[in-house]
């Protein structure tokens, strides 16, 4: 009798588990930390953006994705598309994990001349080039090999086929990943930059057909070699002078992700290898804690001409613990890169969000020509501000000031500047929920040229802040997790005074469901 009852209970529990495991997580896009104009997957884990390509009027965003749950694993390529880099439509998983391994990062191109032979002259294929991460023994996940594979689409990216003769580039190596491929018109060939992560090197290959590859050069070690090198990208940019006028010159920019940051080098590319102007100086693309795996779009029309970048807005130190549900992982706002000469005539990277975001403006308020003195802070109480753009231009700064966004009492993201030292600091140690990981609370310090004037453009989106200093001279990207009361803005002079030329708050829609389109597939179930 007891065995019969026990058996019945076991069957019942198994049945309950199976039902539970099939309950589909349906995101509302009203979740407390869900951003409005930054891409997030409907559910589950995401990290690196992959395969950024513009094709047939659509911006394609592929991304590292786990269809099985909210933790890293089973890496596949998720897929979303947009006509304007703001409103995203989710498409089904493009390239799933298979027997050959997990699908790691890579790039995508429009094979306009059908060099691969995978399409036709009138219907050229989209081709994705990615790293296959093959674990030889499931009991020892550290025993793996990485090689480069391709997949292709003949219907504009809606469905994909893995190439029957993969891999297309196999060096029988453990760490060899993240290919970025593009068409190099001067030589009529495809160029691949790909990482040797542990050796802190970027390797260069070229091909006439995306299938057969020849090694042509090596760059590195150089700059920051404190961690592995990943997700390289190489692209040319025109140079502007300090006033923003074209100089008629150009340089190549090599970006490399280094575990928690993205560094860049400026130099020359001869079609075979890259030579940096300076291999010692460490230059960061973004000074914040939550900017990684940055990559840029292929095949932007010449009539547009922008170099548009998206990065993963998170950090490997605590990404597995961020308090979001039913997804984990964010993308940055799309940004436009330019090179501008500094006061010494040396080109440096500038960046600024794409103009398309401005279409989201709902309403605004402005304060002009107002002095702010010590012990007399400026408060914005009656204009709740959680999603939108704050633009601040200050002059006659004496001493230091601090700006608070997402403030309630002493809780806020604090942005301070000292005109004597030129140090700009962003403090999120008391910005809301910071207790989920001891490595999350932080103060970011950026060194600027000391000056009595400053421009800040702050893009706030529920749980992220992206700060662009002096028109894009510096960028600082950070996550934070506020409570519902953190809606105020304040500005105070700490030990001096400052003059507000303009302080403008532009509000965007306050919930993601008002902006992001319906998704095609949720791709997840509870219990996975």
C-alpha positions as a printed Julia matrix, in Angstrom:
528×3 Matrix{Float64}:
  0.0    0.0     0.0
  2.76   2.43    0.96
  4.67   1.64   -2.23
  1.51   2.22   -4.26
  0.92   5.62   -2.63
  4.58   6.59   -3.09
  4.46   5.55   -6.73
  1.27   7.61   -7.26
  2.88  10.67   -5.67
  5.97  10.32   -7.87
  3.83  10.13  -11.0
  1.86  13.2    -9.86
  5.02  15.21   -9.13
  6.52  14.29  -12.5
  3.3   15.4   -14.17
  3.3   18.71  -12.3
  6.95  19.29  -13.24
  6.27  18.58  -16.91
  3.37  21.02  -16.96
  5.45  23.64  -15.18
  8.31  23.15  -17.62
  6.02  23.9   -20.54
  4.64  27.16  -19.16
  5.8   29.83  -21.53
  7.31  32.97  -20.1
  5.45  35.83  -21.74
  7.19  39.14  -21.13
  4.97  42.16  -20.65
  7.51  44.82  -21.63
  6.26  46.58  -18.5
  8.86  45.03  -16.2
 10.41  47.53  -13.72
 13.9   47.51  -15.24
 12.92  46.9   -18.88
 14.48  49.69  -20.98
 12.39  51.57  -23.53
 14.8   52.39  -26.36
 17.67  49.97  -25.68
 17.33  46.52  -27.18
 16.77  43.58  -24.84
 15.59  40.1   -25.8
 12.04  39.24  -24.74
 13.39  36.55  -22.41
 16.58  34.76  -21.43
 20.27  35.52  -21.5
 22.1   37.67  -24.05
 25.61  39.03  -24.33
 27.66  40.13  -27.39
 25.96  41.81  -30.35
 26.8   39.88  -33.51
 26.41  40.16  -37.26
 25.43  43.84  -37.46
 24.48  44.35  -41.1
 22.14  46.58  -43.08
 20.25  44.73  -45.83
 17.14  45.52  -47.88
 16.14  48.45  -45.71
 16.57  46.64  -42.37
 19.16  46.93  -39.65
 19.87  43.39  -38.5
 20.99  42.79  -34.92
 22.09  39.26  -34.11
 23.23  38.55  -30.58
 24.65  35.86  -28.34
 21.58  34.15  -26.9
 20.64  31.22  -24.7
 17.25  29.86  -25.87
 17.12  27.66  -22.76
 17.34  30.09  -19.88
 18.58  33.21  -18.12
 22.16  32.07  -17.62
 25.05  31.8   -20.07
 25.0   28.57  -22.1
 23.7   26.86  -25.26
 24.95  29.89  -27.17
 23.07  30.58  -30.39
 22.4   33.65  -32.51
 19.25  35.51  -31.54
 17.91  37.93  -34.15
 16.06  41.23  -34.27
 15.5   43.78  -37.04
 14.67  47.46  -37.2
 13.97  50.09  -39.81
 15.25  52.93  -37.63
 17.54  51.5   -34.88
 14.86  52.35  -32.3
 11.84  50.08  -32.86
 12.95  46.45  -32.87
 11.06  43.38  -34.05
 12.24  40.03  -32.74
 12.67  37.23  -35.25
 13.2   33.54  -34.39
 16.64  32.25  -33.43
 18.77  32.52  -36.57
 21.62  30.07  -35.97
 21.06  27.53  -33.18
 23.6   25.49  -31.26
 24.2   22.16  -32.96
 26.33  18.99  -32.79
 29.27  21.0   -34.09
 29.17  23.22  -31.0
 27.86  26.45  -29.61
 27.56  29.43  -31.92
 29.92  32.12  -30.67
 30.37  35.69  -31.89
 30.96  36.8   -35.44
 29.72  39.06  -38.23
 27.47  39.11  -41.28
 27.75  40.53  -44.78
 25.7   41.0   -47.9
 27.54  38.96  -50.53
 26.49  41.4   -53.25
 28.51  39.77  -56.03
 27.65  36.23  -54.94
 31.35  35.48  -54.53
 30.5   32.5   -52.33
 28.23  30.91  -54.91
 25.66  30.36  -52.17
 23.05  32.55  -53.87
 22.64  33.99  -57.34
 23.63  37.21  -59.05
 20.06  38.48  -58.81
 19.47  37.13  -55.28
 22.76  37.46  -53.4
 22.94  35.74  -50.02
 23.39  37.11  -46.56
 26.37  35.28  -45.08
 27.15  34.98  -41.38
 30.72  34.19  -40.29
 30.98  32.94  -36.72
 33.04  30.88  -34.29
 31.99  27.33  -33.53
 32.88  26.4   -29.95
 33.17  22.61  -29.9
 33.51  20.83  -26.55
 35.14  17.45  -27.11
 34.04  15.92  -23.79
 30.9   17.15  -22.03
 32.43  16.09  -18.71
 35.35  18.48  -19.27
 34.02  21.76  -20.66
 37.51  23.27  -20.64
 38.53  20.83  -23.38
 37.35  22.56  -26.54
 38.38  23.78  -29.97
 37.28  26.86  -31.86
 37.04  27.28  -35.62
 35.33  29.62  -38.06
 32.1   28.58  -39.78
 29.59  30.22  -42.09
 25.83  30.1   -42.55
 23.73  31.78  -45.22
 20.25  33.08  -45.88
 18.45  33.39  -49.2
 15.3   35.09  -47.85
 16.62  38.27  -46.31
 17.68  36.71  -43.03
 14.43  35.01  -42.01
 15.87  31.51  -42.28
 19.46  30.28  -42.25
 21.39  27.23  -43.42
 24.75  26.17  -42.07
 27.33  25.66  -44.81
 27.67  21.96  -45.63
 31.48  22.06  -45.69
 32.18  23.88  -42.42
 34.59  24.85  -41.0
 35.95  27.35  -43.51
 38.94  28.22  -41.3
 40.33  25.77  -38.75
 43.73  26.18  -37.13
 43.03  23.35  -34.64
 43.3   25.82  -31.79
 41.67  26.11  -28.4
 41.19  29.89  -28.42
 40.58  31.39  -31.86
 37.38  33.39  -32.13
 35.11  36.3   -33.04
 35.66  36.92  -36.78
 34.73  40.33  -38.19
 34.51  40.23  -41.99
 33.9   42.96  -44.56
 34.44  43.67  -48.25
 37.69  45.52  -49.03
 36.89  47.26  -52.31
 40.45  48.38  -53.3
 41.56  44.74  -53.69
 38.13  43.18  -54.39
 38.51  40.72  -51.5
 36.97  39.88  -48.16
 39.0   40.75  -45.05
 38.7   38.9   -41.74
 40.02  40.14  -38.41
 39.88  37.46  -35.74
 41.28  37.08  -32.25
 43.97  34.95  -30.67
 42.63  35.84  -27.19
 45.33  34.41  -24.93
 48.19  35.65  -27.13
 46.67  39.19  -27.18
 46.77  39.24  -30.96
 44.49  40.03  -33.87
 45.03  37.96  -37.0
 44.26  39.08  -40.55
 42.98  36.84  -43.35
 41.64  37.52  -46.84
 39.41  35.57  -49.2
 37.85  35.9   -52.63
 34.81  33.76  -51.8
 34.25  33.72  -47.97
 35.2   30.04  -47.99
 38.95  29.83  -48.66
 41.1   32.04  -46.44
 44.75  33.12  -46.55
 46.64  34.53  -43.56
 48.17  37.96  -44.25
 49.21  39.57  -40.98
 49.27  39.86  -37.19
 48.81  42.74  -34.77
 49.72  42.66  -31.08
 50.41  42.33  -28.25
 49.88  46.05  -27.64
 48.03  48.42  -25.33
 46.05  46.66  -22.62
 47.05  43.0   -22.28
 45.71  42.48  -18.75
 42.99  40.07  -19.96
 42.09  38.07  -23.07
 41.46  39.9   -26.36
 38.05  39.34  -27.97
 35.65  40.73  -30.59
 38.02  42.7   -32.84
 36.71  45.18  -35.4
 38.56  47.31  -37.96
 37.15  50.22  -39.96
 38.18  53.52  -41.59
 37.0   56.93  -40.38
 37.37  60.42  -41.79
 39.19  62.9   -39.57
 37.65  66.2   -38.52
 39.48  69.11  -36.94
 38.75  70.43  -33.46
 35.93  72.61  -34.78
 34.24  69.7   -36.58
 35.34  70.53  -40.11
 36.58  67.75  -42.43
 40.36  67.64  -42.88
 40.26  65.44  -45.99
 42.32  62.82  -44.14
 41.32  59.44  -42.75
 42.66  56.73  -40.47
 41.79  53.15  -39.57
 40.48  52.22  -36.12
 41.06  48.79  -34.56
 38.8   47.94  -31.59
 39.49  45.04  -29.25
 37.51  43.98  -26.17
 39.61  43.17  -23.09
 37.4   41.28  -20.6
 35.79  44.36  -19.0
 36.65  47.21  -21.42
 37.01  47.98  -25.11
 40.29  49.55  -26.23
 41.08  51.07  -29.6
 44.11  51.83  -31.74
 44.41  54.35  -34.57
 46.66  53.59  -37.53
 46.86  52.38  -41.1
 45.67  49.29  -42.98
 47.26  48.22  -46.27
 44.82  45.46  -47.15
 46.91  42.85  -45.38
 47.72  44.03  -41.86
 47.25  46.92  -39.46
 49.98  49.24  -38.16
 49.17  51.37  -35.11
 50.4   54.93  -34.66
 50.98  54.2   -30.96
 51.08  50.7   -29.45
 51.72  51.78  -25.85
 48.89  54.15  -25.03
 45.69  52.55  -23.72
 42.62  54.26  -25.13
 39.16  53.2   -24.04
 36.15  53.46  -26.32
 33.93  53.96  -23.27
 35.0   54.77  -19.72
 32.04  53.11  -18.0
 31.71  49.69  -16.38
 29.05  48.34  -18.75
 30.35  48.51  -22.3
 31.79  45.38  -23.95
 32.04  43.44  -27.23
 31.51  46.59  -29.31
 31.06  46.04  -33.03
 29.95  48.13  -36.01
 27.51  47.75  -38.88
 28.49  46.38  -42.26
 26.95  47.57  -45.54
 25.59  50.93  -44.4
 24.73  52.71  -47.7
 27.28  55.26  -48.92
 24.5   57.85  -49.0
 24.31  57.45  -45.22
 28.01  56.98  -44.54
 27.82  56.59  -40.76
 29.9   54.12  -38.79
 27.32  52.81  -36.31
 28.31  50.81  -33.24
 26.39  48.72  -30.68
 27.93  47.08  -27.6
 26.8   44.73  -24.86
 25.71  46.9   -21.91
 26.78  44.68  -19.05
 29.88  43.34  -17.32
 31.13  39.77  -16.97
 31.88  40.4   -13.28
 28.19  40.5   -12.32
 26.15  39.88  -15.48
 24.78  36.6   -14.14
 23.34  38.34  -11.09
 21.67  41.5   -12.39
 18.13  41.65  -10.94
 16.13  41.6   -14.17
 13.43  39.13  -15.18
 12.58  37.39  -17.49
 15.74  38.4   -19.37
 19.37  39.24  -18.65
 21.54  41.46  -20.83
 21.16  44.81  -22.6
 22.5   46.47  -25.73
 23.78  50.04  -25.73
 22.12  52.73  -27.72
 23.43  52.7   -31.32
 26.24  55.25  -31.62
 27.98  57.02  -34.49
 31.79  57.03  -34.43
 33.95  59.85  -35.79
 37.59  60.9   -35.44
 38.34  64.43  -34.29
 41.69  66.1   -33.72
 42.49  67.13  -30.15
 44.38  70.25  -29.11
 47.66  68.59  -30.19
 46.31  67.65  -33.61
 46.09  63.93  -32.74
 42.89  62.19  -33.86
 40.77  60.68  -31.08
 37.5   58.77  -31.16
 34.26  60.72  -30.69
 30.83  59.13  -30.43
 27.23  60.15  -30.09
 23.84  58.39  -30.2
 22.13  58.11  -33.58
 19.73  60.93  -34.43
 16.84  58.49  -34.86
 16.36  58.37  -31.1
 15.11  61.95  -31.1
 11.84  60.8   -32.71
 10.82  59.45  -29.31
 10.48  62.89  -27.73
  7.11  63.28  -25.98
  7.54  66.54  -24.09
 10.31  68.68  -22.61
 11.2   71.39  -20.13
 14.1   73.85  -20.11
 15.93  76.05  -17.64
 18.21  78.77  -19.06
 20.67  81.35  -17.74
 20.44  80.48  -14.07
 23.19  80.73  -11.48
 23.66  77.88   -9.02
 25.5   78.64   -5.79
 26.64  76.58   -2.83
 23.82  75.66   -0.43
 21.23  76.67   -3.02
 20.74  73.59   -5.23
 18.45  73.44   -8.21
 15.8   70.72   -7.89
 13.43  69.34  -10.5
 10.67  67.77   -8.37
  7.55  68.09  -10.48
  8.78  66.64  -13.77
  9.34  62.88  -13.22
 12.3   61.87  -15.36
 13.18  58.2   -15.83
 13.39  57.78  -19.63
 14.79  60.43  -21.92
 17.66  62.81  -22.6
 19.12  65.43  -20.27
 21.3   68.09  -21.9
 23.31  70.38  -19.64
 25.65  73.21  -20.67
 27.52  74.95  -17.88
 29.95  77.86  -17.83
 31.74  79.91  -15.22
 32.24  76.79  -13.13
 34.1   77.58   -9.93
 35.13  74.77   -7.65
 33.0   71.68   -8.21
 29.4   70.7    -8.82
 27.37  67.54   -8.87
 24.39  66.52  -10.95
 21.98  63.84   -9.73
 19.7   61.81  -11.98
 17.21  59.18  -10.84
 17.23  60.81   -7.43
 15.12  60.21   -4.34
 16.59  61.56   -1.13
 20.27  60.58   -1.04
 19.77  57.78   -3.58
 20.8   58.68   -7.14
 23.37  58.34   -9.87
 25.75  61.18   -8.95
 27.8   62.95  -11.66
 30.39  65.36  -10.29
 33.07  67.57  -11.84
 35.98  69.51  -10.36
 37.14  72.37  -12.54
 40.51  72.54  -10.81
 41.52  68.93  -11.44
 39.4   68.22  -14.53
 38.13  65.02  -12.92
 34.62  63.86  -13.77
 33.18  61.15  -11.53
 30.07  59.0   -11.83
 29.03  57.33   -8.59
 26.46  54.53   -8.52
 27.27  53.19   -5.05
 23.92  54.51   -3.76
 21.88  54.32   -6.96
 19.17  51.85   -5.87
 19.52  48.08   -5.75
 23.27  47.44   -5.58
 23.35  44.46   -3.21
 22.98  41.64   -5.72
 26.77  41.54   -6.28
 29.57  43.11   -4.23
 31.38  44.09   -7.44
 28.53  46.23   -8.72
 28.77  49.41   -6.59
 31.42  51.62   -8.19
 32.77  55.1    -8.83
 34.02  55.81  -12.35
 36.61  58.58  -12.76
 37.39  60.23  -16.1
 40.19  62.73  -16.61
 39.25  65.78  -18.7
 41.19  68.93  -19.48
 40.45  71.35  -16.6
 38.0   73.96  -17.84
 35.36  76.33  -16.5
 32.77  75.05  -18.95
 31.28  71.62  -19.59
 28.61  69.95  -21.72
 26.88  66.77  -20.63
 24.3   64.77  -22.58
 22.78  62.08  -20.38
 20.6   59.35  -21.88
 18.49  57.75  -19.17
 16.48  54.59  -19.81
 14.92  52.97  -16.72
 18.02  51.05  -15.61
 20.87  52.55  -17.62
 22.66  55.85  -18.0
 24.89  56.76  -20.95
 26.8   60.01  -20.53
 28.43  61.83  -23.45
 30.87  64.54  -22.45
 31.6   67.62  -24.54
 29.84  66.39  -27.65
 31.23  62.85  -27.51
 34.82  63.41  -26.41
 34.22  60.84  -23.67
 31.44  58.31  -23.06
 30.48  56.62  -19.79
 27.98  53.75  -19.77
 26.55  52.3   -16.57
 23.68  50.12  -15.4
 21.79  50.88  -12.24
 18.6   49.5   -10.72
 16.4   52.2    -9.16
 13.14  51.98   -7.27
  9.94  53.61   -8.51
 10.48  56.79   -6.46
 13.76  57.73   -8.13
 12.43  60.31  -10.59
 14.06  63.6    -9.59
 16.95  65.64  -10.99
 19.13  68.07   -9.05
 22.19  70.25   -9.61
 24.25  71.73   -6.82
 27.49  73.68   -6.47
 29.59  71.95   -3.85
 32.2   74.59   -3.03
 31.71  77.39   -5.51
 29.2   78.25   -8.22
 28.29  77.69  -11.83
 26.08  79.21  -14.49
 23.53  77.14  -16.37
 23.43  78.11  -20.02
 20.79  75.45  -20.68
 19.38  72.5   -18.81
 16.91  70.65  -20.99
 14.98  67.5   -20.11
 13.34  65.64  -22.98
 11.08  62.8   -21.94
 10.54  59.69  -24.06
  7.73  57.13  -23.65
  7.89  55.69  -20.15
  7.27  52.0   -20.91
  8.88  49.62  -23.39
  5.58  48.2   -24.64
  4.82  51.63  -26.13
  7.94  51.47  -28.33
  9.01  47.9   -29.04
  7.05  45.84  -31.51
  5.52  42.45  -30.92
  7.95  39.58  -31.02
  7.65  36.56  -33.26
  8.89  33.91  -30.83
  9.47  33.88  -27.1
 11.79  30.89  -27.34
 11.79  29.92  -23.66
  9.89  27.9   -21.09
  9.93  27.92  -17.31
 12.05  25.17  -15.85
 14.74  25.34  -18.52
